Amino acid sequence: MKTSLAFVVNNWHRLLPDTTQLLQFLALLVVAAGFIAIGAACRLLTKDAKAAPEADLLVGWALVAILFTVLGTLTPIPFIWLAGLVAITALVASALLIRRGERLLPAGAGKLALLVLPILLATLSMLPAENDDLAQYLPNLRYLMLVDHFPGAGRPISDSALPAYPYTLAMVGYLAGRLSGTLADNAVSQFNLLLLASQALLLIRLFHNGDRDKKIGWGEAATALIFVTLLAPTFVPKLVLSNYADCATSVALAFAAVLGLRVLADDSPRGRGGLAQLSLCCAALILPKQANMVLFLLLVIGLGVAMARKPKRLPLLLPAGLAAALPYFVWRVQVAAMGGTGEQAAVPFAKWQFEVLPHTLDQIGIIIVNKGGYFALAALLCLVAAWALARGPRPEQMPALVFATIFVGFTSFLLWVYVAVYIGYEGWSAASFWRYHTELGGLELVAAASLAGLWWRRANAHPSTVIRRTVTVICLVLALAGPILGARFLRSDIHPVKDHMRAVATELATMLSSDATVLVIDANGSGLAPKLIDWYMGFGTQVRGEISAFTPAAALAPILANTTASHLYVLSWNEVIESALGLTLPNGQSHLLARAGGGWALVKSWRFEGFSSPNDVKY
């Protein structure tokens, strides 16, 4: 506790947003309100009384993402025009809701919106600090802002590591950026928190078996919110509070599973419990990541397992599946226009590394032990699913069946990835096994909430007023004060080493010529330094090579001898590098070197402030 309070006291000025960040936040709220209005109008126009109002934000975002994906791929229309179309649609949708006397937010959403404010405000001033953010997500967003279209023939070359990565989440940042007139690099992380608030409302409804007339109190809203954020087994701040697609994938999967079960269980001739919503939630699941098509297919299998005793209803999923998959295949056209590059792909079968499986499985075992909360709950849900499948599942047990199917199938898929896609160290070490499993976290909570509600009703639980009030106070304190007290766990961007690299990169952008290129040397680092330096130096590929802890010792001298970079930025080094450079570099500083004759000369050094070694930070 003392450490947490000390972090807040020492960094209070860093936790406060500046004027630009506040403007971006307000712009995001306007964009999110537009999404909700569009989603609510879609629900209203389909005349589906059983559709889920909690899904309006997700549905509106999916419709906008489909619009940009399809028209951005098939037409040369500038994105600013599409943004204008989205704005007009949101206004028309809002007018429709007002005219028909419909609420913009579902019951209970107002309380959750207020309760989520503390964690939103505690993270408003976050700066880019994560690997994939700096390598692909943010460069993709910056490209949209600069070029106003996807990369393609006749357009500037993208500086993203993966320019063909889907831009579904970048659309949120693009709209917030256009509205605020800034590069809204933090918009997606805030949008992730709003999605989690929507999921919290879904958990409450599932706990009460879908009872929409049940009044949601402050204590219940706070409990649901902290269980999808601070206390969630898969709430990883570095993933949620970034531009990564894992959080959005998790929420979309949870909603798609619930709506899929609702469609299959609905006997009414109209609506089918949200068929239109299901299609759009599935699109929101598929579009953010290349590999999410696997999760969609596993979802279909999971729904089939859950409805194994009523297979005749499964064809109801076909229209939703086709509607959701169509934008994905349109995006494949855009990928082809980019030359089919910028994506990860499997190697030929002859190069599959089956020999790493024993060590990969050992690493997975270590991860399972270290992340026991998520995997223990997953094991419990799998047992419940097996029991329900043998005896015939109750409706409240079906989410557990879907989760168990996806959990087993996705784990098997990841094993294939480590053999056929992640060749080398990433496969050997089961890279990102935990990160990818967080994408199942939303569905895990959905299954747990549904079962908890069933057991609560069976027990006919009626806690005393004292207990209810005590729980309410505890949960409200956690929801309101937790983000501040836990700021040091949320704000991975605040660290002296990262501050040092940002300051250096900003200075390099002004002191080097526009045609200068840099080889970044961080011999003890994980590879973050070159990405961070390149991002903060501005648009373009200024960093033309790197040396990190993953660079073999035998390759160091050849890299330095053959580099075409005009400058070297040295953050951490070793004797082999000093020998190859023919220099002895002072410790406690990072250094910029420039070509001088046939060797390298020291141009400038930056003293370490607040740390003694770049290894002090965990990336």
GICORHU-V459195 format. One record per residue. N is the residue number from 1. RES is the residue in three letters. PHI is phi in degrees with one decimal (none if undefined). OMEGA is omega as a letter, one per 20 degrees, with the letter a starting at -180 (none if undefined). BURIAL is 1 if it has 24 or more other ideal C-beta (glycine too) atoms within 12 Angstrom, else 0. Layout:
N:RES:PHI:OMEGA:BURIAL, N:RES:PHI:OMEGA:BURIAL
This chain:
1:MET:none:r:0, 2:LYS:-60.6:r:0, 3:THR:-63.5:a:0, 4:SER:-65.4:r:0, 5:LEU:-66.1:r:0, 6:ALA:-63.0:r:0, 7:PHE:-61.1:a:1, 8:VAL:-64.5:a:1, 9:VAL:-63.7:a:0, 10:ASN:-75.5:a:0, 11:ASN:-124.0:a:1, 12:TRP:-57.5:a:0, 13:HIS:-69.5:r:0, 14:ARG:-79.4:a:1, 15:LEU:-79.8:a:1, 16:LEU:-84.2:r:0, 17:PRO:-73.8:r:0, 18:ASP:-89.2:a:0, 19:THR:-61.1:a:0, 20:THR:-64.0:a:0, 21:GLN:-67.3:r:1, 22:LEU:-63.9:r:0, 23:LEU:-63.1:r:1, 24:GLN:-63.0:r:1, 25:PHE:-63.5:r:1, 26:LEU:-61.6:r:1, 27:ALA:-63.3:r:1, 28:LEU:-63.4:r:1, 29:LEU:-60.6:r:1, 30:VAL:-64.8:r:1, 31:VAL:-61.7:r:1, 32:ALA:-63.1:r:1, 33:ALA:-61.8:r:1, 34:GLY:-64.1:r:1, 35:PHE:-59.3:a:1, 36:ILE:-62.0:r:1, 37:ALA:-62.2:r:1, 38:ILE:-65.0:r:1, 39:GLY:-64.3:r:1, 40:ALA:-67.2:r:1, 41:ALA:-65.0:r:1, 42:CYS:-61.0:r:1, 43:ARG:-63.5:a:1, 44:LEU:-68.3:a:1, 45:LEU:-70.4:r:0, 46:THR:-78.6:r:1, 47:LYS:52.5:a:0, 48:ASP:-107.8:a:1, 49:ALA:-66.2:a:0, 50:LYS:-98.7:r:1, 51:ALA:-66.6:a:1, 52:ALA:-95.2:r:1, 53:PRO:-61.6:a:1, 54:GLU:-61.6:a:1, 55:ALA:-90.2:a:1, 56:ASP:-58.0:a:1, 57:LEU:-61.0:a:1, 58:LEU:-65.2:a:1, 59:VAL:-65.2:r:1, 60:GLY:-62.3:r:1, 61:TRP:-60.9:a:1, 62:ALA:-62.0:r:1, 63:LEU:-62.1:r:1, 64:VAL:-66.1:r:1, 65:ALA:-62.9:r:1, 66:ILE:-64.7:r:1, 67:LEU:-57.5:a:1, 68:PHE:-66.7:a:1, 69:THR:-64.1:a:1, 70:VAL:-71.8:a:1, 71:LEU:-72.1:r:1, 72:GLY:-69.7:r:1, 73:THR:-86.9:a:1, 74:LEU:-94.3:a:0, 75:THR:-134.8:r:0, 76:PRO:-91.8:a:0, 77:ILE:-57.8:r:0, 78:PRO:-60.9:a:0, 79:PHE:-67.2:r:1, 80:ILE:-62.7:r:0, 81:TRP:-67.5:r:0, 82:LEU:-65.1:r:1, 83:ALA:-61.9:r:1, 84:GLY:-62.3:r:0, 85:LEU:-62.6:r:0, 86:VAL:-62.3:a:1, 87:ALA:-61.7:r:1, 88:ILE:-63.7:r:0, 89:THR:-61.4:r:1, 90:ALA:-64.5:r:1, 91:LEU:-66.1:r:0, 92:VAL:-63.9:r:0, 93:ALA:-62.9:r:1, 94:SER:-63.8:r:1, 95:ALA:-62.4:r:0, 96:LEU:-62.9:a:0, 97:LEU:-64.0:a:1, 98:ILE:-65.4:a:0, 99:ARG:-62.7:a:0, 100:ARG:-93.6:r:0, 101:GLY:69.7:a:0, 102:GLU:-90.1:r:1, 103:ARG:-79.1:r:0, 104:LEU:-73.3:r:1, 105:LEU:-113.5:r:1, 106:PRO:-68.9:a:1, 107:ALA:-57.4:r:1, 108:GLY:91.2:a:1, 109:ALA:-68.0:r:1, 110:GLY:-61.8:r:0, 111:LYS:-62.9:r:1, 112:LEU:-65.7:r:1, 113:ALA:-62.5:r:1, 114:LEU:-72.7:a:0, 115:LEU:-72.0:a:1, 116:VAL:-81.9:a:1, 117:LEU:-59.0:a:1, 118:PRO:-57.2:a:1, 119:ILE:-73.1:r:1, 120:LEU:-65.1:a:1, 121:LEU:-68.9:a:1, 122:ALA:-70.7:a:1, 123:THR:-120.4:a:1, 124:LEU:-62.8:a:1, 125:SER:-93.4:a:1, 126:MET:-63.7:r:1, 127:LEU:-112.5:a:1, 128:PRO:-55.9:a:1, 129:ALA:-151.7:a:1, 130:GLU:-110.1:a:1, 131:ASN:-53.3:a:1, 132:ASP:-70.0:r:1, 133:ASP:-55.3:a:1, 134:LEU:-76.1:a:1, 135:ALA:-85.4:a:1, 136:GLN:-137.3:a:1, 137:TYR:-62.4:a:1, 138:LEU:-72.6:r:1, 139:PRO:-58.7:r:1, 140:ASN:-65.0:r:1, 141:LEU:-64.0:a:1, 142:ARG:-61.1:r:1, 143:TYR:-62.2:r:1, 144:LEU:-60.4:a:1, 145:MET:-67.4:a:1, 146:LEU:-83.5:a:1, 147:VAL:-102.7:r:1, 148:ASP:65.5:r:1, 149:HIS:-168.6:r:1, 150:PHE:-69.9:r:1, 151:PRO:-62.1:r:1, 152:GLY:174.4:a:1, 153:ALA:-59.2:r:0, 154:GLY:82.5:r:0, 155:ARG:-114.4:a:0, 156:PRO:-55.9:r:0, 157:ILE:-74.1:r:0, 158:SER:-73.5:r:1, 159:ASP:-99.1:r:1, 160:SER:-78.4:r:1, 161:ALA:-67.1:r:1, 162:LEU:-134.0:a:1, 163:PRO:-67.5:r:1, 164:ALA:-92.7:r:1, 165:TYR:-66.1:a:1, 166:PRO:-54.8:a:1, 167:TYR:-103.2:a:1, 168:THR:-58.4:r:1, 169:LEU:-75.9:r:1, 170:ALA:-60.7:r:1, 171:MET:-60.9:r:1, 172:VAL:-64.1:r:1, 173:GLY:-63.3:r:1, 174:TYR:-62.8:a:1, 175:LEU:-65.0:r:1, 176:ALA:-64.9:r:1, 177:GLY:-68.0:r:1, 178:ARG:-64.4:a:1, 179:LEU:-70.5:a:1, 180:SER:-91.6:a:1, 181:GLY:72.2:a:0, 182:THR:-135.1:r:1, 183:LEU:-88.9:a:1, 184:ALA:-81.6:a:1, 185:ASP:-74.0:a:1, 186:ASN:-109.4:a:1, 187:ALA:-65.4:a:1, 188:VAL:-67.3:r:1, 189:SER:-62.7:r:1, 190:GLN:-70.1:r:1, 191:PHE:-63.0:r:1, 192:ASN:-57.9:r:1, 193:LEU:-66.8:r:1, 194:LEU:-66.7:r:1, 195:LEU:-62.7:r:1, 196:LEU:-65.1:r:1, 197:ALA:-63.8:r:1, 198:SER:-62.6:r:1, 199:GLN:-66.3:r:1, 200:ALA:-60.0:r:1, 201:LEU:-64.1:r:1, 202:LEU:-63.1:a:1, 203:LEU:-61.8:r:1, 204:ILE:-62.3:r:1, 205:ARG:-63.2:r:1, 206:LEU:-68.0:r:1, 207:PHE:-58.4:a:1, 208:HIS:-94.3:r:1, 209:ASN:58.4:r:1, 210:GLY:80.1:a:1, 211:ASP:-71.3:a:0, 212:ARG:-82.2:r:0, 213:ASP:-85.6:a:0, 214:LYS:-70.5:r:0, 215:LYS:-73.6:a:0, 216:ILE:-96.3:r:1, 217:GLY:-88.0:a:0, 218:TRP:-62.8:a:1, 219:GLY:-64.7:r:1, 220:GLU:-67.0:r:1, 221:ALA:-63.1:r:1, 222:ALA:-65.6:r:1, 223:THR:-61.2:a:1, 224:ALA:-62.8:a:1, 225:LEU:-65.8:a:1, 226:ILE:-70.3:r:1, 227:PHE:-80.5:r:1, 228:VAL:-102.9:r:1, 229:THR:-120.4:a:1, 230:LEU:-60.9:a:1, 231:LEU:-103.0:a:1, 232:ALA:-70.4:r:1, 233:PRO:-59.1:a:1, 234:THR:-112.9:r:1, 235:PHE:-82.0:r:1, 236:VAL:-110.3:a:1, 237:PRO:-52.8:a:1, 238:LYS:-65.8:r:1, 239:LEU:-95.2:a:1, 240:VAL:-71.1:a:1, 241:LEU:-91.0:a:1, 242:SER:-155.3:r:1, 243:ASN:-93.1:r:1, 244:TYR:-62.7:a:1, 245:ALA:-93.8:a:1, 246:ASP:-67.6:a:1, 247:CYS:-65.6:r:1, 248:ALA:-61.2:r:1, 249:THR:-61.6:a:1, 250:SER:-60.8:a:1, 251:VAL:-66.9:a:1, 252:ALA:-62.6:r:1, 253:LEU:-62.7:r:1, 254:ALA:-62.1:a:1, 255:PHE:-66.1:a:1, 256:ALA:-63.0:r:1, 257:ALA:-65.2:a:1, 258:VAL:-63.3:a:1, 259:LEU:-68.5:r:1, 260:GLY:-62.0:r:1, 261:LEU:-65.4:r:1, 262:ARG:-66.8:r:1, 263:VAL:-61.2:a:1, 264:LEU:-72.1:a:1, 265:ALA:-93.5:a:1, 266:ASP:-84.9:a:1, 267:ASP:-92.5:a:0, 268:SER:-70.3:a:0, 269:PRO:-71.8:a:0, 270:ARG:-117.9:r:0, 271:GLY:87.4:a:1, 272:ARG:55.7:r:1, 273:GLY:67.8:r:1, 274:GLY:110.5:a:1, 275:LEU:-62.6:r:1, 276:ALA:-64.3:r:1, 277:GLN:-61.7:r:1, 278:LEU:-60.4:a:1, 279:SER:-58.2:a:1, 280:LEU:-75.6:r:1, 281:CYS:-67.9:r:1, 282:CYS:-66.7:r:1, 283:ALA:-63.5:r:1, 284:ALA:-64.9:r:1, 285:LEU:-77.1:a:1, 286:ILE:-76.4:a:1, 287:LEU:-72.6:a:1, 288:PRO:-68.7:a:1, 289:LYS:-140.2:r:1, 290:GLN:-57.6:a:1, 291:ALA:-82.1:a:1, 292:ASN:-70.4:r:1, 293:MET:-59.7:r:1, 294:VAL:-63.5:r:1, 295:LEU:-62.9:r:1, 296:PHE:-63.8:r:1, 297:LEU:-64.6:r:1, 298:LEU:-66.0:r:1, 299:LEU:-61.8:r:1, 300:VAL:-60.7:r:1, 301:ILE:-64.3:r:1, 302:GLY:-61.1:r:1, 303:LEU:-64.6:r:1, 304:GLY:-64.4:r:1, 305:VAL:-64.5:a:1, 306:ALA:-63.0:a:1, 307:MET:-103.6:a:1, 308:ALA:-59.0:a:1, 309:ARG:-83.6:r:0, 310:LYS:-134.5:a:0, 311:PRO:-65.5:a:0, 312:LYS:-65.8:a:0, 313:ARG:-86.2:a:1, 314:LEU:-60.2:r:1, 315:PRO:-57.7:r:0, 316:LEU:-61.6:a:1, 317:LEU:-77.8:a:1, 318:LEU:-60.2:r:0, 319:PRO:-60.7:a:0, 320:ALA:-65.0:r:1, 321:GLY:-64.6:r:1, 322:LEU:-66.5:a:0, 323:ALA:-64.2:a:1, 324:ALA:-74.2:a:1, 325:ALA:-79.8:a:1, 326:LEU:-56.5:r:1, 327:PRO:-61.5:r:1, 328:TYR:-63.2:a:1, 329:PHE:-71.6:r:0, 330:VAL:-63.4:r:1, 331:TRP:-62.7:r:1, 332:ARG:-62.0:r:0, 333:VAL:-64.4:r:0, 334:GLN:-65.3:r:1, 335:VAL:-61.0:r:1, 336:ALA:-62.9:r:0, 337:ALA:-66.7:r:1, 338:MET:-86.3:a:1, 339:GLY:88.9:r:0, 340:GLY:69.8:a:0, 341:THR:-103.9:r:0, 342:GLY:86.4:r:1, 343:GLU:-130.5:r:1, 344:GLN:-86.9:a:0, 345:ALA:-142.0:r:0, 346:ALA:-73.9:r:0, 347:VAL:-83.4:r:0, 348:PRO:-57.2:a:0, 349:PHE:-55.1:a:0, 350:ALA:-62.8:a:0, 351:LYS:-102.7:r:0, 352:TRP:-63.2:a:0, 353:GLN:-99.3:r:1, 354:PHE:-61.4:a:0, 355:GLU:-66.3:a:0, 356:VAL:-86.8:a:1, 357:LEU:-54.5:a:0, 358:PRO:-57.0:r:0, 359:HIS:-70.7:r:0, 360:THR:-60.4:r:1, 361:LEU:-65.1:r:0, 362:ASP:-61.7:r:0, 363:GLN:-64.6:r:1, 364:ILE:-63.0:r:1, 365:GLY:-60.5:r:0, 366:ILE:-63.4:r:0, 367:ILE:-64.0:a:1, 368:ILE:-61.4:r:0, 369:VAL:-65.7:a:0, 370:ASN:-68.9:a:0, 371:LYS:-111.5:a:1, 372:GLY:-62.2:a:0, 373:GLY:-59.5:a:1, 374:TYR:-65.2:a:1, 375:PHE:-73.2:r:1, 376:ALA:-67.3:r:0, 377:LEU:-65.1:r:1, 378:ALA:-62.5:r:1, 379:ALA:-63.3:r:0, 380:LEU:-62.2:r:1, 381:LEU:-65.3:r:1, 382:CYS:-65.5:r:1, 383:LEU:-65.6:r:0, 384:VAL:-61.3:a:1, 385:ALA:-63.7:r:1, 386:ALA:-63.5:r:0, 387:TRP:-62.6:a:0, 388:ALA:-65.8:a:1, 389:LEU:-64.8:a:1, 390:ALA:-72.7:a:0, 391:ARG:-102.6:a:0, 392:GLY:96.8:a:0, 393:PRO:-75.5:r:1, 394:ARG:-78.0:r:1, 395:PRO:-54.9:a:1, 396:GLU:-70.4:a:1, 397:GLN:-93.7:a:1, 398:MET:-64.5:r:1, 399:PRO:-58.1:r:1, 400:ALA:-66.7:r:1, 401:LEU:-64.0:r:1, 402:VAL:-64.3:a:1, 403:PHE:-60.7:a:1, 404:ALA:-60.4:r:1, 405:THR:-63.0:a:1, 406:ILE:-67.9:a:1, 407:PHE:-59.3:a:1, 408:VAL:-67.0:a:1, 409:GLY:-66.6:a:1, 410:PHE:-70.5:r:1, 411:THR:-62.4:r:1, 412:SER:-64.9:r:0, 413:PHE:-61.1:a:1, 414:LEU:-63.8:r:1, 415:LEU:-61.1:r:1, 416:TRP:-63.2:r:1, 417:VAL:-58.0:a:1, 418:TYR:-70.1:r:1, 419:VAL:-92.6:a:1, 420:ALA:-112.4:a:1, 421:VAL:-117.7:a:1, 422:TYR:-85.4:a:1, 423:ILE:-80.2:r:0, 424:GLY:98.1:a:0, 425:TYR:-59.2:a:0, 426:GLU:-62.3:r:1, 427:GLY:-72.9:a:1, 428:TRP:-61.0:a:1, 429:SER:-98.0:a:0, 430:ALA:54.3:a:1, 431:ALA:-56.5:r:1, 432:SER:64.3:r:1, 433:PHE:-57.2:r:1, 434:TRP:-69.2:a:1, 435:ARG:-58.1:a:1, 436:TYR:-66.8:r:1, 437:HIS:-70.6:r:1, 438:THR:-62.9:r:1, 439:GLU:-68.1:r:1, 440:LEU:-95.4:a:1, 441:GLY:-62.6:r:1, 442:GLY:-63.3:r:1, 443:LEU:-66.5:r:1, 444:GLU:-60.3:r:1, 445:LEU:-66.3:r:1, 446:VAL:-60.1:r:1, 447:ALA:-63.7:a:1, 448:ALA:-66.7:a:1, 449:ALA:-65.1:r:1, 450:SER:-63.6:r:1, 451:LEU:-69.9:r:1, 452:ALA:-61.1:r:1, 453:GLY:-63.8:r:1, 454:LEU:-62.1:a:1, 455:TRP:-66.4:r:0, 456:TRP:-63.0:r:0, 457:ARG:-69.3:r:0, 458:ARG:-64.0:a:0, 459:ALA:-78.7:a:0, 460:ASN:52.5:a:0, 461:ALA:-71.6:r:0, 462:HIS:-140.2:a:0, 463:PRO:-63.8:a:0, 464:SER:-67.1:r:0, 465:THR:-59.9:a:0, 466:VAL:-62.5:a:0, 467:ILE:-64.7:a:0, 468:ARG:-61.1:a:0, 469:ARG:-67.2:r:0, 470:THR:-63.8:r:0, 471:VAL:-62.4:r:0, 472:THR:-60.3:a:1, 473:VAL:-63.7:a:0, 474:ILE:-60.0:a:0, 475:CYS:-67.4:r:1, 476:LEU:-66.0:r:1, 477:VAL:-63.3:r:0, 478:LEU:-62.9:a:1, 479:ALA:-67.7:a:1, 480:LEU:-87.2:a:1, 481:ALA:-98.6:a:1, 482:GLY:-55.0:a:1, 483:PRO:-61.0:r:1, 484:ILE:-78.6:a:1, 485:LEU:-64.8:a:1, 486:GLY:-101.8:a:1, 487:ALA:-59.6:a:1, 488:ARG:-68.5:r:1, 489:PHE:-86.4:a:1, 490:LEU:-83.4:a:1, 491:ARG:-98.9:r:1, 492:SER:-70.7:r:1, 493:ASP:-77.1:a:1, 494:ILE:-91.3:r:1, 495:HIS:-160.3:a:1, 496:PRO:-55.9:a:0, 497:VAL:-66.7:r:1, 498:LYS:-67.4:r:1, 499:ASP:-61.4:r:1, 500:HIS:-61.0:a:1, 501:MET:-65.8:r:1, 502:ARG:-62.3:a:1, 503:ALA:-63.4:r:1, 504:VAL:-65.1:a:1, 505:ALA:-61.6:r:1, 506:THR:-62.3:r:0, 507:GLU:-71.6:r:0, 508:LEU:-59.9:a:1, 509:ALA:-61.6:a:1, 510:THR:-94.2:a:0, 511:MET:-91.7:a:0, 512:LEU:-97.9:r:1, 513:SER:-70.0:a:0, 514:SER:-65.0:a:0, 515:ASP:-97.6:r:0, 516:ALA:-71.9:r:1, 517:THR:-128.5:a:1, 518:VAL:-130.9:r:1, 519:LEU:-100.3:a:1, 520:VAL:-95.1:a:1, 521:ILE:-113.3:r:1, 522:ASP:-134.9:a:1, 523:ALA:-61.6:a:1, 524:ASN:-108.8:a:1, 525:GLY:-96.4:a:1, 526:SER:-90.8:a:1, 527:GLY:110.4:r:1, 528:LEU:-71.7:a:1, 529:ALA:-53.1:a:1, 530:PRO:-63.1:r:1, 531:LYS:-69.4:a:1, 532:LEU:-66.0:r:1, 533:ILE:-61.2:a:1, 534:ASP:-64.5:a:1, 535:TRP:-63.1:a:1, 536:TYR:-76.4:r:1, 537:MET:-80.9:r:1, 538:GLY:107.9:a:1, 539:PHE:-62.6:a:1, 540:GLY:114.4:a:1, 541:THR:-102.8:r:1, 542:GLN:-80.5:r:1, 543:VAL:-84.5:a:1, 544:ARG:-115.8:r:1, 545:GLY:141.2:a:1, 546:GLU:-152.6:r:1, 547:ILE:-127.4:a:1, 548:SER:-134.8:r:1, 549:ALA:-65.6:a:1, 550:PHE:-88.6:r:0, 551:THR:-80.3:a:1, 552:PRO:-58.4:a:0, 553:ALA:-57.7:a:0, 554:ALA:-68.2:a:0, 555:ALA:-92.5:a:0, 556:LEU:-62.9:a:1, 557:ALA:-61.9:r:0, 558:PRO:-60.0:r:0, 559:ILE:-62.3:a:1, 560:LEU:-67.1:a:1, 561:ALA:-74.7:a:0, 562:ASN:-105.7:a:0, 563:THR:-64.5:r:1, 564:THR:-99.2:a:0, 565:ALA:-64.1:r:1, 566:SER:-83.6:a:1, 567:HIS:-140.4:r:1, 568:LEU:-118.9:r:1, 569:TYR:-111.5:a:1, 570:VAL:-112.9:r:1, 571:LEU:-99.0:r:1, 572:SER:-142.6:a:1, 573:TRP:-151.4:r:1, 574:ASN:-141.1:a:1, 575:GLU:-65.2:r:0, 576:VAL:-62.6:a:0, 577:ILE:-68.0:r:1, 578:GLU:-60.3:r:1, 579:SER:-65.0:a:0, 580:ALA:-66.0:r:1, 581:LEU:-81.9:a:1, 582:GLY:71.3:a:0, 583:LEU:-133.7:r:1, 584:THR:-110.6:a:0, 585:LEU:-93.7:r:1, 586:PRO:-63.6:r:0, 587:ASN:-77.9:r:0, 588:GLY:75.7:a:0, 589:GLN:-148.1:r:1, 590:SER:-106.8:a:1, 591:HIS:-137.7:r:1, 592:LEU:-110.1:r:1, 593:LEU:-116.9:r:1, 594:ALA:-127.0:r:1, 595:ARG:-63.4:r:0, 596:ALA:-144.0:a:0, 597:GLY:65.2:r:0, 598:GLY:-97.5:a:0, 599:GLY:-135.6:a:0, 600:TRP:-129.5:r:1, 601:ALA:-124.3:r:0, 602:LEU:-73.0:a:1, 603:VAL:-100.1:a:1, 604:LYS:-158.8:r:0, 605:SER:-127.0:r:0, 606:TRP:-123.7:a:1, 607:ARG:-72.3:r:0, 608:PHE:-70.2:r:1, 609:GLU:-121.3:r:0, 610:GLY:87.9:r:0, 611:PHE:-155.5:a:0, 612:SER:-106.8:a:0, 613:SER:-144.7:r:0, 614:PRO:-60.2:r:1, 615:ASN:-74.1:a:0, 616:ASP:-67.5:a:0, 617:VAL:-103.7:r:1, 618:LYS:-97.9:a:0, 619:TYR:-86.8:none:1
